[in-house]
Amino acid sequence: MTAHRFFKIAFWLALLVTLWFAWIPTPPTLIDNDKSQHMLAFAVLSLLFSMAYPKVRWYWVLGIFALVGAAIEVVQLVPALHRTSDLRDWYADMAAVGVVMILTRISGWIGRRGRTATDAS
């Protein structure tokens, strides 16, 4: 299995696990602080996504995860789930994605992977 394929599989599995934890009535507590859990999940998701799909521009990555974070919070409004929706959770999600996008672009780590020889000229 190539590294590229590995990151695609890892991203989609991580997304499914994140959505499962976000939408079940009593998710496991991985970190005591709720905002830290959100930030960790979205940092990992955005890093894996960027590694799996390196040609996707940073602003699309931010937009994609803005929608994912918003969807999580909207679903948590469903009374039957006994969950609490919080706009600050979405802010934490976006902060984590933003930091990952900045760090990966500054380091050039992701950007180089997605470029071809013709892109560099």
N, C-alpha and C positions, 0 to 999 in steps of 0.2 A: 504494500500500500504506500502510495506517495504521501509526502508530508501535506501536500495541498488537499488531497482527499481526506486525510486524517483530520485536518482542521475543519473541513466542511461537516464531517460526521460529528466531531466534538461540538461544534457550534449548535447544530440542530438538536443534539441530545441535551446540551446545556439549556437551550431555550425551552425544550419540553419540560425539563425538571424545574426550571424557574417558574414557568406558568403553572405547573402542578402545585408547587409550594405556595404560589401566590393565590391560588383559587380554592385550595382545600380548606375546610373549616378550621382545622387545628394543625398548622404546619409545624415541623420540627424547628426548634430554635438553634441555629448554628452559631449565632453571635448574640449576646444579650441586648445590644442596641439595634432597634429596628432600622434606623437610617443606615447604619453600618452594613446590615444585611443587604439592603437595597443597593448600596454603593458597591459592595463586593460582587453581587450578582451582575449588575450592569457593567462593571469594569471588565469582568471575565467575558461576558457576552460580547461586548464591543471589541475586545481584543481578539477573541476567537473569530468573530465576523470579519474583522479587518485582515486577519491572516488567511481566512478561507476565501475571501473575495477582495483581494488587494487592489483591484482596479476601481472599486466603488469609491467615489469621492467622499471626503470627510463629512460634508454637509448632508449628503444622502444618508450616511451612517447615523448621524445625529438625528435626522428626520425619522428614520426607521425606528430608532429606539425611543424617540419621543412618542411615537404612536404605540409602540409596545408598552411603554410605561403608562400611558394614558389608558390603554385597554385594560391593563391590570387594575388600575384604580377604579375604572367604571364597573368592571365585573365585581369588585369588592363592595360595591354599593348594594348588591343583591342581598336582601335581608336573610334569606335561607342559608347563606354562607357564614353568617355571624362574624363577618370581617369588618374592618374599619377602613374606609377610603380616606386618604390624606394627601392633599396637594403637596405637602412637604416631602412625601415619599417620592413623588414625581420629580421634584427639584433635586433630590439626592440622586435619583437615577440619571438625570441629565448632567449633573456635576461630574459623576463618575465617567460617563461617556465622553464628556468634554475633555477631562484630564487625559484619558487614554488617547483620544484623537490628537491632542497637543503633543503628548510624549512620543507617540509613534511617528508623527510627522516630523518633529524636531530631530529625532534620532535617525530618521530616514529608513528605519527598519522595515516598515510596511511598504512605503512608497517604492523602494527599489525592487521589491518582489513583484510588483504588478507591472513594471515597465518593461518594454521590449527595447531592442536596439534602435528601432525606428522612432520610438517615443522620446528617447533621450536627445535626439537631434532637433 
